[in-house]
Amino acid sequence: MDADLRVNALYLSSRLRSRLADAARCPVTTIIAPTGYGKTTAARTQVVIVDAGMTDLIRPALYGARHRIENLTSSGKPRTYTVVGPICESSDTFATGIELPETSRGDLLAIRTAGAYGMAMASRYNLRDLPGAVYSDALPTGRQ
């Protein structure tokens, strides 16, 4: 690959990864993912689809790990949701039957305690990019 093409590819790649629609990982603590879509199934289950998937955090799909999930941008009425990723696999589920404030497209959900181990297990399955890493002491921790 020639130098100009490589520079342009790196620039384009970094611009695409910086979109809000991409999941961002705060190593050792949290995955923050925008809500892409919400729906109610025929069985009346409310499902929230986030931009993070089992490629970003495989532990719930692999061995049923549970992670606290919070809506960082809504203070609406509590509802019960199933939180899933966008990968068309039945195991791409982060949580079932959890209570969150009313969640809409664009809300930011925090999947806590993802950890460095979760980052080490991230993959590019289905040609998904690895999540971007964000290092900041200013991100919400959920601690009071």
C-alpha contacts under 8 A as a table, 3 or more apart, distances in Angstrom:
res1	aa1	res2	aa2	distance
1	M	5	L	6.53
1	M	6	R	6.30
2	D	5	L	5.48
2	D	6	R	6.21
3	A	6	R	5.08
3	A	7	V	6.18
4	D	7	V	5.16
4	D	8	N	6.15
5	L	8	N	5.10
5	L	9	A	6.00
6	R	9	A	5.05
6	R	10	L	6.09
7	V	10	L	5.16
7	V	11	Y	6.11
8	N	11	Y	5.05
8	N	12	L	6.03
9	A	12	L	5.14
9	A	13	S	5.92
10	L	13	S	5.04
10	L	14	S	6.10
11	Y	14	S	5.22
11	Y	15	R	6.20
12	L	15	R	5.07
12	L	16	L	6.16
13	S	16	L	5.22
13	S	17	R	6.20
14	S	17	R	5.12
14	S	18	S	6.24
15	R	18	S	5.20
15	R	19	R	6.93
16	L	19	R	5.65
17	R	22	D	6.28
17	R	129	D	7.91
17	R	131	P	7.92
17	R	132	G	6.80
18	S	22	D	6.96
18	S	132	G	7.84
19	R	22	D	5.66
20	L	23	A	7.62
20	L	34	P	7.35
21	A	33	A	7.58
21	A	34	P	6.12
21	A	36	G	7.84
21	A	51	D	6.57
22	D	33	A	7.06
22	D	34	P	7.59
22	D	51	D	6.38
22	D	52	A	7.54
22	D	131	P	7.11
22	D	132	G	7.83
23	A	31	I	6.95
23	A	32	I	5.96
23	A	33	A	4.64
23	A	34	P	7.01
23	A	51	D	5.93
23	A	52	A	5.30
23	A	131	P	5.61
23	A	132	G	6.92
24	A	31	I	5.93
24	A	32	I	5.40
24	A	33	A	6.53
24	A	131	P	5.54
24	A	132	G	4.99
24	A	133	A	5.86
24	A	134	V	6.52
25	R	30	T	6.00
25	R	31	I	4.38
25	R	32	I	6.17
25	R	119	M	7.99
25	R	131	P	6.20
25	R	132	G	6.01
25	R	133	A	4.89
25	R	134	V	6.05
26	C	29	T	5.80
26	C	30	T	5.11
26	C	31	I	6.03
26	C	32	I	7.68
26	C	133	A	5.80
26	C	134	V	5.14
26	C	135	Y	6.05
26	C	136	S	7.83
27	P	30	T	6.68
27	P	114	A	7.60
27	P	115	G	5.77
27	P	116	A	5.45
27	P	119	M	7.13
27	P	133	A	6.69
27	P	134	V	7.39
27	P	135	Y	7.31
28	V	113	T	6.71
28	V	114	A	6.39
28	V	115	G	3.55
28	V	116	A	4.68
28	V	117	Y	7.80
29	T	112	R	5.80
29	T	113	T	4.58
29	T	114	A	5.54
29	T	115	G	5.09
29	T	116	A	7.83
30	T	110	A	6.15
30	T	111	I	5.44
30	T	112	R	4.38
30	T	113	T	5.55
30	T	114	A	5.36
30	T	115	G	6.98
31	I	52	A	7.80
31	I	110	A	5.63
31	I	111	I	5.02
31	I	112	R	6.51
31	I	114	A	6.45
32	I	52	A	7.96
32	I	108	L	6.42
32	I	109	L	5.62
32	I	110	A	4.49
32	I	111	I	6.33
33	A	50	V	5.97
33	A	51	D	5.58
33	A	52	A	5.62
33	A	108	L	5.60
33	A	109	L	5.38
33	A	110	A	6.54
33	A	111	I	7.95
34	P	50	V	5.73
34	P	51	D	5.87
34	P	52	A	7.95
34	P	105	R	7.56
34	P	106	G	5.37
34	P	107	D	5.59
34	P	108	L	4.44
34	P	109	L	6.15
35	T	38	G	7.64
35	T	48	V	6.79
35	T	49	I	5.98
35	T	50	V	4.38
35	T	51	D	6.44
35	T	103	T	7.82
35	T	104	S	6.75
35	T	105	R	4.98
35	T	106	G	4.99
35	T	107	D	5.31
35	T	108	L	6.15
35	T	109	L	6.94
36	G	48	V	7.77
36	G	49	I	5.73
36	G	50	V	5.31
36	G	51	D	6.18
36	G	105	R	5.21
36	G	106	G	6.24
37	Y	48	V	6.07
37	Y	49	I	5.19
37	Y	50	V	7.08
37	Y	104	S	7.28
37	Y	105	R	5.34
38	G	46	Q	7.25
38	G	47	V	5.58
38	G	48	V	4.46
38	G	49	I	5.99
38	G	103	T	7.77
38	G	104	S	6.65
38	G	105	R	6.81
39	K	46	Q	5.83
39	K	47	V	5.29
39	K	48	V	6.68
40	T	43	A	7.83
40	T	44	R	5.55
40	T	45	T	5.42
40	T	46	Q	4.43
40	T	47	V	6.02
41	T	44	R	5.09
41	T	45	T	5.25
41	T	46	Q	6.54
41	T	47	V	7.38
42	A	45	T	7.39
45	T	81	Y	6.94
45	T	82	T	7.24
46	Q	80	T	6.83
46	Q	81	Y	4.97
46	Q	82	T	6.27
47	V	81	Y	5.51
47	V	82	T	4.79
47	V	83	V	5.94
47	V	84	V	7.16
48	V	81	Y	6.65
48	V	82	T	6.21
48	V	83	V	4.91
48	V	84	V	6.21
48	V	103	T	7.55
49	I	83	V	6.08
49	I	84	V	4.99
49	I	85	G	5.37
49	I	86	P	6.23
50	V	53	G	7.34
50	V	83	V	7.23
50	V	84	V	6.33
50	V	85	G	5.23
50	V	86	P	6.62
50	V	109	L	7.80
51	D	85	G	6.15
51	D	86	P	6.21
52	A	55	T	7.62
52	A	56	D	6.04
52	A	57	L	7.79
52	A	85	G	5.62
52	A	86	P	7.22
53	G	56	D	5.44
53	G	57	L	6.52
53	G	58	I	7.88
53	G	84	V	7.24
53	G	85	G	4.13
53	G	86	P	5.99
53	G	87	I	6.26
53	G	92	D	6.25
53	G	93	T	7.94
54	M	57	L	4.91
54	M	58	I	4.53
54	M	59	R	7.76
54	M	60	P	7.78
54	M	61	A	6.61
54	M	85	G	6.72
54	M	87	I	7.39
54	M	91	S	7.82
54	M	92	D	5.31
54	M	93	T	7.54
54	M	122	A	7.97
55	T	58	I	5.97
55	T	122	A	5.30
55	T	123	S	5.00
55	T	124	R	6.45
55	T	125	Y	6.22
55	T	128	R	7.49
55	T	130	L	7.75
56	D	118	G	7.48
56	D	119	M	7.05
56	D	121	M	7.80
56	D	122	A	4.80
56	D	123	S	6.70
56	D	130	L	6.87
56	D	131	P	6.44
57	L	60	P	7.27
57	L	114	A	6.93
57	L	118	G	5.60
57	L	119	M	7.20
57	L	121	M	7.25
57	L	122	A	6.13
58	I	61	A	5.42
58	I	62	L	5.79
58	I	118	G	7.11
58	I	121	M	6.84
58	I	122	A	6.87
59	R	62	L	5.03
59	R	63	Y	5.84
59	R	64	G	6.50
59	R	65	A	5.41
59	R	118	G	7.05
60	P	63	Y	5.76
60	P	64	G	4.22
60	P	65	A	4.32
60	P	66	R	6.22
60	P	93	T	7.00
60	P	94	F	5.84
60	P	95	A	7.97
61	A	64	G	5.83
61	A	65	A	7.66
61	A	91	S	5.05
61	A	92	D	6.10
61	A	93	T	6.62
61	A	94	F	7.51
62	L	65	A	7.86
66	R	94	F	7.53
66	R	95	A	7.19
67	H	94	F	7.59
67	H	95	A	7.79
67	H	111	I	6.19
67	H	112	R	5.70
67	H	113	T	6.34
67	H	114	A	7.35
68	R	111	I	5.98
68	R	112	R	5.28
68	R	113	T	7.46
69	I	109	L	6.69
69	I	110	A	5.51
69	I	111	I	4.57
69	I	112	R	6.10
70	E	100	L	6.65
70	E	109	L	5.50
70	E	110	A	5.15
70	E	111	I	6.72
70	E	112	R	7.95
71	N	74	S	5.96
71	N	100	L	6.48
71	N	101	P	6.68
71	N	103	T	7.26
71	N	107	D	6.89
71	N	108	L	5.89
71	N	109	L	4.44
71	N	110	A	6.32
72	L	107	D	7.27
72	L	108	L	5.53
72	L	109	L	5.79
72	L	110	A	6.68
73	T	107	D	5.53
73	T	108	L	5.81
73	T	109	L	7.76
74	S	101	P	6.04
74	S	102	E	6.77
74	S	103	T	6.68
74	S	107	D	6.82
75	S	101	P	5.59
75	S	102	E	7.29
76	G	101	P	4.80
76	G	102	E	4.83
76	G	103	T	7.64
77	K	101	P	5.27
77	K	102	E	5.40
78	P	99	E	6.16
78	P	100	L	5.36
78	P	101	P	4.18
78	P	102	E	5.67
79	R	99	E	5.39
79	R	100	L	5.61
79	R	101	P	6.01
79	R	102	E	5.82
80	T	97	G	5.54
80	T	98	I	5.28
80	T	99	E	4.41
80	T	100	L	6.39
81	Y	96	T	6.47
81	Y	97	G	5.28
81	Y	98	I	5.35
81	Y	99	E	6.22
81	Y	100	L	7.00
82	T	93	T	7.63
82	T	94	F	7.76
82	T	95	A	5.61
82	T	96	T	4.14
82	T	97	G	5.44
82	T	98	I	6.52
83	V	93	T	6.13
83	V	94	F	5.51
83	V	95	A	5.23
83	V	96	T	6.37
84	V	92	D	5.81
84	V	93	T	4.23
84	V	94	F	5.52
84	V	95	A	7.13
85	G	92	D	5.44
85	G	93	T	6.22
85	G	94	F	7.39
86	P	92	D	7.52
87	I	92	D	6.29
87	I	126	N	7.97
88	C	92	D	7.32
89	E	92	D	5.48
90	S	93	T	7.25
93	T	96	T	7.49
95	A	98	I	6.61
100	L	103	T	7.15
103	T	107	D	6.42
104	S	107	D	5.75
111	I	114	A	6.80
114	A	117	Y	7.43
114	A	118	G	5.35
114	A	119	M	7.47
115	G	118	G	5.25
115	G	119	M	6.63
116	A	119	M	4.92
116	A	120	A	6.19
117	Y	120	A	5.06
117	Y	121	M	6.41
118	G	121	M	5.17
118	G	122	A	6.42
119	M	122	A	5.19
122	A	130	L	6.74
123	S	128	R	7.87
123	S	130	L	6.48
124	R	127	L	5.26
124	R	128	R	4.96
124	R	129	D	5.77
124	R	130	L	6.13
125	Y	128	R	6.04
136	S	139	L	5.97
